[in-house]
């Protein structure tokens, strides 16, 4: 599973506050999907698919990801 942090979103061009809000919304989305693990305040890493579902666009294409699930 590929994950994303606030810093990753900032590197993609989102602002600091906007990145924090996106991560917060993605955590809420994951909790609503039944993953209570994301209910932690200290957790700052969420799956890319949660962020993509909030934004409505793909963040990474298949060629951007190597075999280990990390972005190149």
HTML snippet that shows the backbone in 3Dmol.js (N, CA, C, O; Angstrom):
<script src="https://3Dmol.org/build/3Dmol-min.js"></script>
<div id="view" style="width:600px;height:400px;position:relative"></div>
<script>
const pdb = `
ATOM      1  N   UNK A   1       0.850  -1.171   0.000  1.00  0.00           N
ATOM      2  CA  UNK A   1       0.000   0.000   0.000  1.00  0.00           C
ATOM      3  C   UNK A   1       0.899   1.239   0.000  1.00  0.00           C
ATOM      4  O   UNK A   1       1.852   1.338   0.772  1.00  0.00           O
ATOM      5  N   UNK A   2       0.576   2.150  -0.863  1.00  0.00           N
ATOM      6  CA  UNK A   2       1.327   3.398  -0.946  1.00  0.00           C
ATOM      7  C   UNK A   2       0.673   4.403  -0.013  1.00  0.00           C
ATOM      8  O   UNK A   2      -0.549   4.557  -0.003  1.00  0.00           O
ATOM      9  N   UNK A   3       1.502   5.086   0.772  1.00  0.00           N
ATOM     10  CA  UNK A   3       0.976   6.074   1.714  1.00  0.00           C
ATOM     11  C   UNK A   3       1.523   7.455   1.387  1.00  0.00           C
ATOM     12  O   UNK A   3       2.491   7.597   0.640  1.00  0.00           O
ATOM     13  N   UNK A   4       0.893   8.457   1.954  1.00  0.00           N
ATOM     14  CA  UNK A   4       1.283   9.836   1.716  1.00  0.00           C
ATOM     15  C   UNK A   4       1.222  10.599   3.035  1.00  0.00           C
ATOM     16  O   UNK A   4       0.383  10.314   3.890  1.00  0.00           O
ATOM     17  N   UNK A   5       2.113  11.565   3.191  1.00  0.00           N
ATOM     18  CA  UNK A   5       2.140  12.418   4.373  1.00  0.00           C
ATOM     19  C   UNK A   5       1.895  13.865   3.968  1.00  0.00           C
ATOM     20  O   UNK A   5       1.796  14.189   2.785  1.00  0.00           O
ATOM     21  N   UNK A   6       1.800  14.717   4.966  1.00  0.00           N
ATOM     22  CA  UNK A   6       1.633  16.150   4.723  1.00  0.00           C
ATOM     23  C   UNK A   6       2.799  16.696   3.905  1.00  0.00           C
ATOM     24  O   UNK A   6       2.603  17.499   2.992  1.00  0.00           O
ATOM     25  N   UNK A   7       3.997  16.264   4.231  1.00  0.00           N
ATOM     26  CA  UNK A   7       5.187  16.737   3.516  1.00  0.00           C
ATOM     27  C   UNK A   7       5.175  16.301   2.049  1.00  0.00           C
ATOM     28  O   UNK A   7       5.619  17.044   1.174  1.00  0.00           O
ATOM     29  N   UNK A   8       4.668  15.100   1.786  1.00  0.00           N
ATOM     30  CA  UNK A   8       4.552  14.642   0.397  1.00  0.00           C
ATOM     31  C   UNK A   8       3.607  15.543  -0.388  1.00  0.00           C
ATOM     32  O   UNK A   8       3.878  15.888  -1.539  1.00  0.00           O
ATOM     33  N   UNK A   9       2.502  15.920   0.235  1.00  0.00           N
ATOM     34  CA  UNK A   9       1.538  16.802  -0.434  1.00  0.00           C
ATOM     35  C   UNK A   9       2.134  18.190  -0.665  1.00  0.00           C
ATOM     36  O   UNK A   9       1.879  18.814  -1.695  1.00  0.00           O
ATOM     37  N   UNK A  10       2.919  18.666   0.284  1.00  0.00           N
ATOM     38  CA  UNK A  10       3.580  19.964   0.121  1.00  0.00           C
ATOM     39  C   UNK A  10       4.545  19.898  -1.056  1.00  0.00           C
ATOM     40  O   UNK A  10       4.627  20.840  -1.845  1.00  0.00           O
ATOM     41  N   UNK A  11       5.280  18.787  -1.179  1.00  0.00           N
ATOM     42  CA  UNK A  11       6.200  18.613  -2.300  1.00  0.00           C
ATOM     43  C   UNK A  11       5.476  18.538  -3.643  1.00  0.00           C
ATOM     44  O   UNK A  11       6.060  18.840  -4.683  1.00  0.00           O
ATOM     45  N   UNK A  12       4.203  18.133  -3.619  1.00  0.00           N
ATOM     46  CA  UNK A  12       3.411  18.089  -4.844  1.00  0.00           C
ATOM     47  C   UNK A  12       2.826  19.451  -5.205  1.00  0.00           C
ATOM     48  O   UNK A  12       2.256  19.617  -6.283  1.00  0.00           O
ATOM     49  N   UNK A  13       2.966  20.432  -4.301  1.00  0.00           N
ATOM     50  CA  UNK A  13       2.520  21.780  -4.624  1.00  0.00           C
ATOM     51  C   UNK A  13       1.372  22.298  -3.794  1.00  0.00           C
ATOM     52  O   UNK A  13       0.945  23.435  -3.995  1.00  0.00           O
ATOM     53  N   UNK A  14       0.855  21.514  -2.870  1.00  0.00           N
ATOM     54  CA  UNK A  14      -0.205  21.981  -1.989  1.00  0.00           C
ATOM     55  C   UNK A  14       0.399  22.835  -0.877  1.00  0.00           C
ATOM     56  O   UNK A  14       1.559  22.647  -0.512  1.00  0.00           O
ATOM     57  N   UNK A  15      -0.367  23.752  -0.350  1.00  0.00           N
ATOM     58  CA  UNK A  15       0.092  24.579   0.758  1.00  0.00           C
ATOM     59  C   UNK A  15       0.124  23.783   2.049  1.00  0.00           C
ATOM     60  O   UNK A  15      -0.427  22.684   2.128  1.00  0.00           O
ATOM     61  N   UNK A  16       0.768  24.340   3.054  1.00  0.00           N
ATOM     62  CA  UNK A  16       0.899  23.652   4.345  1.00  0.00           C
ATOM     63  C   UNK A  16      -0.459  23.400   4.988  1.00  0.00           C
ATOM     64  O   UNK A  16      -0.761  22.273   5.381  1.00  0.00           O
ATOM     65  N   UNK A  17      -1.264  24.425   5.097  1.00  0.00           N
ATOM     66  CA  UNK A  17      -2.579  24.288   5.714  1.00  0.00           C
ATOM     67  C   UNK A  17      -3.476  23.370   4.903  1.00  0.00           C
ATOM     68  O   UNK A  17      -4.211  22.559   5.467  1.00  0.00           O
ATOM     69  N   UNK A  18      -3.420  23.492   3.595  1.00  0.00           N
ATOM     70  CA  UNK A  18      -4.233  22.652   2.727  1.00  0.00           C
ATOM     71  C   UNK A  18      -3.812  21.185   2.855  1.00  0.00           C
ATOM     72  O   UNK A  18      -4.661  20.294   2.857  1.00  0.00           O
ATOM     73  N   UNK A  19      -2.517  20.936   2.960  1.00  0.00           N
ATOM     74  CA  UNK A  19      -2.015  19.572   3.125  1.00  0.00           C
ATOM     75  C   UNK A  19      -2.487  18.969   4.443  1.00  0.00           C
ATOM     76  O   UNK A  19      -2.880  17.803   4.491  1.00  0.00           O
ATOM     77  N   UNK A  20      -2.448  19.754   5.502  1.00  0.00           N
ATOM     78  CA  UNK A  20      -2.929  19.281   6.801  1.00  0.00           C
ATOM     79  C   UNK A  20      -4.414  18.934   6.740  1.00  0.00           C
ATOM     80  O   UNK A  20      -4.842  17.926   7.302  1.00  0.00           O
ATOM     81  N   UNK A  21      -5.187  19.753   6.068  1.00  0.00           N
ATOM     82  CA  UNK A  21      -6.619  19.513   5.944  1.00  0.00           C
ATOM     83  C   UNK A  21      -6.892  18.250   5.137  1.00  0.00           C
ATOM     84  O   UNK A  21      -7.779  17.471   5.487  1.00  0.00           O
ATOM     85  N   UNK A  22      -6.142  18.042   4.068  1.00  0.00           N
ATOM     86  CA  UNK A  22      -6.323  16.854   3.240  1.00  0.00           C
ATOM     87  C   UNK A  22      -6.020  15.595   4.043  1.00  0.00           C
ATOM     88  O   UNK A  22      -6.770  14.622   3.965  1.00  0.00           O
ATOM     89  N   UNK A  23      -4.939  15.597   4.809  1.00  0.00           N
ATOM     90  CA  UNK A  23      -4.592  14.440   5.647  1.00  0.00           C
ATOM     91  C   UNK A  23      -5.677  14.204   6.684  1.00  0.00           C
ATOM     92  O   UNK A  23      -6.066  13.061   6.922  1.00  0.00           O
ATOM     93  N   UNK A  24      -6.165  15.256   7.296  1.00  0.00           N
ATOM     94  CA  UNK A  24      -7.229  15.145   8.303  1.00  0.00           C
ATOM     95  C   UNK A  24      -8.488  14.527   7.688  1.00  0.00           C
ATOM     96  O   UNK A  24      -9.102  13.643   8.284  1.00  0.00           O
ATOM     97  N   UNK A  25      -8.868  14.990   6.503  1.00  0.00           N
ATOM     98  CA  UNK A  25     -10.052  14.455   5.826  1.00  0.00           C
ATOM     99  C   UNK A  25      -9.841  13.001   5.399  1.00  0.00           C
ATOM    100  O   UNK A  25     -10.769  12.194   5.443  1.00  0.00           O
ATOM    101  N   UNK A  26      -8.625  12.677   4.990  1.00  0.00           N
ATOM    102  CA  UNK A  26      -8.326  11.299   4.600  1.00  0.00           C
ATOM    103  C   UNK A  26      -8.400  10.365   5.803  1.00  0.00           C
ATOM    104  O   UNK A  26      -8.879   9.237   5.685  1.00  0.00           O
ATOM    105  N   UNK A  27      -7.931  10.828   6.952  1.00  0.00           N
ATOM    106  CA  UNK A  27      -8.040  10.021   8.168  1.00  0.00           C
ATOM    107  C   UNK A  27      -9.503   9.802   8.534  1.00  0.00           C
ATOM    108  O   UNK A  27      -9.890   8.698   8.916  1.00  0.00           O
ATOM    109  N   UNK A  28     -10.310  10.841   8.421  1.00  0.00           N
ATOM    110  CA  UNK A  28     -11.740  10.723   8.695  1.00  0.00           C
ATOM    111  C   UNK A  28     -12.381   9.732   7.723  1.00  0.00           C
ATOM    112  O   UNK A  28     -13.200   8.903   8.120  1.00  0.00           O
ATOM    113  N   UNK A  29     -12.003   9.824   6.452  1.00  0.00           N
ATOM    114  CA  UNK A  29     -12.510   8.901   5.433  1.00  0.00           C
ATOM    115  C   UNK A  29     -12.171   7.456   5.805  1.00  0.00           C
ATOM    116  O   UNK A  29     -13.029   6.577   5.718  1.00  0.00           O
ATOM    117  N   UNK A  30     -10.938   7.210   6.215  1.00  0.00           N
ATOM    118  CA  UNK A  30     -10.520   5.857   6.568  1.00  0.00           C
ATOM    119  C   UNK A  30     -11.267   5.332   7.790  1.00  0.00           C
ATOM    120  O   UNK A  30     -11.612   4.151   7.842  1.00  0.00           O
ATOM    121  N   UNK A  31     -11.518   6.187   8.766  1.00  0.00           N
ATOM    122  CA  UNK A  31     -12.286   5.774   9.941  1.00  0.00           C
ATOM    123  C   UNK A  31     -13.708   5.413   9.519  1.00  0.00           C
ATOM    124  O   UNK A  31     -14.269   4.432  10.008  1.00  0.00           O
ATOM    125  N   UNK A  32     -14.293   6.195   8.620  1.00  0.00           N
ATOM    126  CA  UNK A  32     -15.639   5.897   8.133  1.00  0.00           C
ATOM    127  C   UNK A  32     -15.684   4.584   7.354  1.00  0.00           C
ATOM    128  O   UNK A  32     -16.723   3.925   7.303  1.00  0.00           O
ATOM    129  N   UNK A  33     -14.562   4.206   6.751  1.00  0.00           N
ATOM    130  CA  UNK A  33     -14.465   2.938   6.027  1.00  0.00           C
ATOM    131  C   UNK A  33     -14.253   1.756   6.980  1.00  0.00           C
ATOM    132  O   UNK A  33     -14.225   0.606   6.541  1.00  0.00           O
ATOM    133  N   UNK A  34     -14.105   2.031   8.275  1.00  0.00           N
ATOM    134  CA  UNK A  34     -13.979   0.970   9.267  1.00  0.00           C
ATOM    135  C   UNK A  34     -12.575   0.730   9.786  1.00  0.00           C
ATOM    136  O   UNK A  34     -12.345  -0.247  10.499  1.00  0.00           O
ATOM    137  N   UNK A  35     -11.636   1.589   9.447  1.00  0.00           N
ATOM    138  CA  UNK A  35     -10.254   1.441   9.901  1.00  0.00           C
ATOM    139  C   UNK A  35     -10.015   2.373  11.083  1.00  0.00           C
ATOM    140  O   UNK A  35      -9.562   3.505  10.912  1.00  0.00           O
ATOM    141  N   UNK A  36     -10.323   1.888  12.282  1.00  0.00           N
ATOM    142  CA  UNK A  36     -10.199   2.702  13.492  1.00  0.00           C
ATOM    143  C   UNK A  36      -8.755   3.082  13.810  1.00  0.00           C
ATOM    144  O   UNK A  36      -8.518   3.992  14.605  1.00  0.00           O
ATOM    145  N   UNK A  37      -7.801   2.404  13.206  1.00  0.00           N
ATOM    146  CA  UNK A  37      -6.385   2.716  13.385  1.00  0.00           C
ATOM    147  C   UNK A  37      -6.103   4.184  13.047  1.00  0.00           C
ATOM    148  O   UNK A  37      -5.236   4.805  13.661  1.00  0.00           O
ATOM    149  N   UNK A  38      -6.830   4.736  12.079  1.00  0.00           N
ATOM    150  CA  UNK A  38      -6.599   6.104  11.624  1.00  0.00           C
ATOM    151  C   UNK A  38      -7.267   7.144  12.523  1.00  0.00           C
ATOM    152  O   UNK A  38      -7.263   8.331  12.197  1.00  0.00           O
ATOM    153  N   UNK A  39      -7.831   6.722  13.631  1.00  0.00           N
ATOM    154  CA  UNK A  39      -8.459   7.637  14.580  1.00  0.00           C
ATOM    155  C   UNK A  39      -7.433   8.275  15.523  1.00  0.00           C
ATOM    156  O   UNK A  39      -7.804   9.070  16.386  1.00  0.00           O
ATOM    157  N   UNK A  40      -6.176   7.943  15.372  1.00  0.00           N
ATOM    158  CA  UNK A  40      -5.113   8.458  16.227  1.00  0.00           C
ATOM    159  C   UNK A  40      -4.732   9.886  15.830  1.00  0.00           C
ATOM    160  O   UNK A  40      -4.597  10.191  14.646  1.00  0.00           O
ATOM    161  N   UNK A  41      -4.562  10.741  16.810  1.00  0.00           N
ATOM    162  CA  UNK A  41      -4.161  12.127  16.550  1.00  0.00           C
ATOM    163  C   UNK A  41      -2.724  12.224  16.053  1.00  0.00           C
ATOM    164  O   UNK A  41      -2.383  13.130  15.293  1.00  0.00           O
ATOM    165  N   UNK A  42      -1.892  11.297  16.481  1.00  0.00           N
ATOM    166  CA  UNK A  42      -0.472  11.365  16.156  1.00  0.00           C
ATOM    167  C   UNK A  42      -0.134  10.788  14.784  1.00  0.00           C
ATOM    168  O   UNK A  42       0.970  10.994  14.279  1.00  0.00           O
ATOM    169  N   UNK A  43      -1.062  10.079  14.189  1.00  0.00           N
ATOM    170  CA  UNK A  43      -0.821   9.452  12.901  1.00  0.00           C
ATOM    171  C   UNK A  43      -0.908  10.496  11.793  1.00  0.00           C
ATOM    172  O   UNK A  43      -1.894  11.227  11.709  1.00  0.00           O
ATOM    173  N   UNK A  44       0.107  10.572  10.948  1.00  0.00           N
ATOM    174  CA  UNK A  44       0.131  11.564   9.886  1.00  0.00           C
ATOM    175  C   UNK A  44       0.350  10.970   8.511  1.00  0.00           C
ATOM    176  O   UNK A  44       0.700  11.686   7.573  1.00  0.00           O
ATOM    177  N   UNK A  45       0.149   9.665   8.379  1.00  0.00           N
ATOM    178  CA  UNK A  45       0.380   8.979   7.108  1.00  0.00           C
ATOM    179  C   UNK A  45      -0.895   8.232   6.745  1.00  0.00           C
ATOM    180  O   UNK A  45      -1.418   7.456   7.545  1.00  0.00           O
ATOM    181  N   UNK A  46      -1.396   8.471   5.527  1.00  0.00           N
ATOM    182  CA  UNK A  46      -2.642   7.858   5.070  1.00  0.00           C
ATOM    183  C   UNK A  46      -2.435   7.217   3.700  1.00  0.00           C
ATOM    184  O   UNK A  46      -1.512   7.597   2.979  1.00  0.00           O
ATOM    185  N   UNK A  47      -3.273   6.259   3.332  1.00  0.00           N
ATOM    186  CA  UNK A  47      -3.156   5.653   2.005  1.00  0.00           C
ATOM    187  C   UNK A  47      -3.439   6.665   0.897  1.00  0.00           C
ATOM    188  O   UNK A  47      -4.270   7.560   1.049  1.00  0.00           O
ATOM    189  N   UNK A  48      -2.737   6.505  -0.207  1.00  0.00           N
ATOM    190  CA  UNK A  48      -2.904   7.408  -1.341  1.00  0.00           C
ATOM    191  C   UNK A  48      -4.339   7.352  -1.859  1.00  0.00           C
ATOM    192  O   UNK A  48      -4.889   8.377  -2.261  1.00  0.00           O
ATOM    193  N   UNK A  49      -4.950   6.166  -1.855  1.00  0.00           N
ATOM    194  CA  UNK A  49      -6.298   6.064  -2.406  1.00  0.00           C
ATOM    195  C   UNK A  49      -7.306   6.888  -1.612  1.00  0.00           C
ATOM    196  O   UNK A  49      -8.308   7.340  -2.168  1.00  0.00           O
ATOM    197  N   UNK A  50      -7.055   7.090  -0.322  1.00  0.00           N
ATOM    198  CA  UNK A  50      -7.954   7.929   0.480  1.00  0.00           C
ATOM    199  C   UNK A  50      -7.836   9.391   0.054  1.00  0.00           C
ATOM    200  O   UNK A  50      -8.842  10.092  -0.052  1.00  0.00           O
ATOM    201  N   UNK A  51      -6.612   9.846  -0.189  1.00  0.00           N
ATOM    202  CA  UNK A  51      -6.390  11.223  -0.641  1.00  0.00           C
ATOM    203  C   UNK A  51      -6.962  11.406  -2.047  1.00  0.00           C
ATOM    204  O   UNK A  51      -7.583  12.427  -2.343  1.00  0.00           O
ATOM    205  N   UNK A  52      -6.753  10.423  -2.899  1.00  0.00           N
ATOM    206  CA  UNK A  52      -7.271  10.513  -4.260  1.00  0.00           C
ATOM    207  C   UNK A  52      -8.793  10.562  -4.284  1.00  0.00           C
ATOM    208  O   UNK A  52      -9.379  11.251  -5.119  1.00  0.00           O
ATOM    209  N   UNK A  53      -9.435   9.838  -3.374  1.00  0.00           N
ATOM    210  CA  UNK A  53     -10.894   9.871  -3.340  1.00  0.00           C
ATOM    211  C   UNK A  53     -11.411  11.231  -2.871  1.00  0.00           C
ATOM    212  O   UNK A  53     -12.490  11.656  -3.285  1.00  0.00           O
ATOM    213  N   UNK A  54     -10.661  11.908  -2.023  1.00  0.00           N
ATOM    214  CA  UNK A  54     -11.049  13.243  -1.556  1.00  0.00           C
ATOM    215  C   UNK A  54     -10.824  14.278  -2.654  1.00  0.00           C
ATOM    216  O   UNK A  54     -11.685  15.121  -2.906  1.00  0.00           O
ATOM    217  N   UNK A  55      -9.665  14.209  -3.305  1.00  0.00           N
ATOM    218  CA  UNK A  55      -9.324  15.189  -4.329  1.00  0.00           C
ATOM    219  C   UNK A  55     -10.017  14.918  -5.661  1.00  0.00           C
ATOM    220  O   UNK A  55     -10.290  15.844  -6.425  1.00  0.00           O
ATOM    221  N   UNK A  56     -10.298  13.654  -5.934  1.00  0.00           N
ATOM    222  CA  UNK A  56     -10.934  13.299  -7.196  1.00  0.00           C
ATOM    223  C   UNK A  56      -9.976  13.173  -8.356  1.00  0.00           C
ATOM    224  O   UNK A  56     -10.409  13.092  -9.505  1.00  0.00           O
ATOM    225  N   UNK A  57      -8.681  13.155  -8.082  1.00  0.00           N
ATOM    226  CA  UNK A  57      -7.655  12.983  -9.122  1.00  0.00           C
ATOM    227  C   UNK A  57      -6.596  12.008  -8.611  1.00  0.00           C
ATOM    228  O   UNK A  57      -6.424  11.830  -7.406  1.00  0.00           O
ATOM    229  N   UNK A  58      -5.890  11.379  -9.557  1.00  0.00           N
ATOM    230  CA  UNK A  58      -4.810  10.467  -9.197  1.00  0.00           C
ATOM    231  C   UNK A  58      -3.560  11.281  -8.871  1.00  0.00           C
ATOM    232  O   UNK A  58      -3.188  12.180  -9.624  1.00  0.00           O
ATOM    233  N   UNK A  59      -2.921  10.968  -7.760  1.00  0.00           N
ATOM    234  CA  UNK A  59      -1.694  11.659  -7.375  1.00  0.00           C
ATOM    235  C   UNK A  59      -0.479  11.073  -8.078  1.00  0.00           C
ATOM    236  O   UNK A  59       0.416  11.811  -8.489  1.00  0.00           O
ATOM    237  N   UNK A  60      -0.442   9.775  -8.215  1.00  0.00           N
ATOM    238  CA  UNK A  60       0.697   9.094  -8.812  1.00  0.00           C
ATOM    239  C   UNK A  60       0.200   8.148  -9.891  1.00  0.00           C
ATOM    240  O   UNK A  60      -0.853   7.528  -9.744  1.00  0.00           O
ATOM    241  N   UNK A  61       0.951   8.039 -10.967  1.00  0.00           N
ATOM    242  CA  UNK A  61       0.636   7.053 -11.988  1.00  0.00           C
ATOM    243  C   UNK A  61       1.399   5.776 -11.680  1.00  0.00           C
ATOM    244  O   UNK A  61       2.289   5.771 -10.829  1.00  0.00           O
ATOM    245  N   UNK A  62       1.058   4.705 -12.363  1.00  0.00           N
ATOM    246  CA  UNK A  62       1.701   3.416 -12.104  1.00  0.00           C
ATOM    247  C   UNK A  62       3.201   3.482 -12.363  1.00  0.00           C
ATOM    248  O   UNK A  62       3.966   2.821 -11.661  1.00  0.00           O
ATOM    249  N   UNK A  63       3.647   4.260 -13.352  1.00  0.00           N
ATOM    250  CA  UNK A  63       5.074   4.316 -13.647  1.00  0.00           C
ATOM    251  C   UNK A  63       5.862   5.094 -12.595  1.00  0.00           C
ATOM    252  O   UNK A  63       7.086   4.976 -12.545  1.00  0.00           O
ATOM    253  N   UNK A  64       5.191   5.891 -11.749  1.00  0.00           N
ATOM    254  CA  UNK A  64       5.855   6.634 -10.679  1.00  0.00           C
ATOM    255  C   UNK A  64       6.177   5.753  -9.480  1.00  0.00           C
ATOM    256  O   UNK A  64       6.919   6.171  -8.592  1.00  0.00           O
ATOM    257  N   UNK A  65       5.642   4.564  -9.441  1.00  0.00           N
ATOM    258  CA  UNK A  65       5.771   3.685  -8.272  1.00  0.00           C
ATOM    259  C   UNK A  65       6.617   2.481  -8.648  1.00  0.00           C
ATOM    260  O   UNK A  65       6.351   1.820  -9.652  1.00  0.00           O
ATOM    261  N   UNK A  66       7.632   2.194  -7.847  1.00  0.00           N
ATOM    262  CA  UNK A  66       8.453   1.016  -8.135  1.00  0.00           C
ATOM    263  C   UNK A  66       7.831  -0.223  -7.502  1.00  0.00           C
ATOM    264  O   UNK A  66       6.739  -0.144  -6.939  1.00  0.00           O
ATOM    265  N   UNK A  67       8.501  -1.352  -7.585  1.00  0.00           N
ATOM    266  CA  UNK A  67       7.930  -2.612  -7.118  1.00  0.00           C
ATOM    267  C   UNK A  67       7.719  -2.675  -5.619  1.00  0.00           C
ATOM    268  O   UNK A  67       6.936  -3.504  -5.154  1.00  0.00           O
ATOM    269  N   UNK A  68       8.375  -1.844  -4.853  1.00  0.00           N
ATOM    270  CA  UNK A  68       8.263  -1.898  -3.397  1.00  0.00           C
ATOM    271  C   UNK A  68       7.190  -0.977  -2.861  1.00  0.00           C
ATOM    272  O   UNK A  68       7.062  -0.834  -1.645  1.00  0.00           O
ATOM    273  N   UNK A  69       6.410  -0.345  -3.732  1.00  0.00           N
ATOM    274  CA  UNK A  69       5.343   0.519  -3.280  1.00  0.00           C
ATOM    275  C   UNK A  69       5.792   1.897  -2.897  1.00  0.00           C
ATOM    276  O   UNK A  69       5.032   2.635  -2.271  1.00  0.00           O
ATOM    277  N   UNK A  70       7.001   2.274  -3.251  1.00  0.00           N
ATOM    278  CA  UNK A  70       7.509   3.598  -2.938  1.00  0.00           C
ATOM    279  C   UNK A  70       7.539   4.423  -4.198  1.00  0.00           C
ATOM    280  O   UNK A  70       7.770   3.902  -5.289  1.00  0.00           O
ATOM    281  N   UNK A  71       7.306   5.711  -4.048  1.00  0.00           N
ATOM    282  CA  UNK A  71       7.323   6.605  -5.199  1.00  0.00           C
ATOM    283  C   UNK A  71       8.758   6.899  -5.600  1.00  0.00           C
ATOM    284  O   UNK A  71       9.640   7.061  -4.756  1.00  0.00           O
ATOM    285  N   UNK A  72       8.967   6.962  -6.881  1.00  0.00           N
ATOM    286  CA  UNK A  72      10.305   7.222  -7.407  1.00  0.00           C
ATOM    287  C   UNK A  72      10.518   8.701  -7.526  1.00  0.00           C
ATOM    288  O   UNK A  72      11.588   9.138  -7.953  1.00  0.00           O
TER     289      UNK A  72
END
`;
const viewer = $3Dmol.createViewer("view");
viewer.addModel(pdb, "pdb");
viewer.setStyle({}, {cartoon: {color: "spectrum"}});
viewer.zoomTo();
viewer.render();
</script>
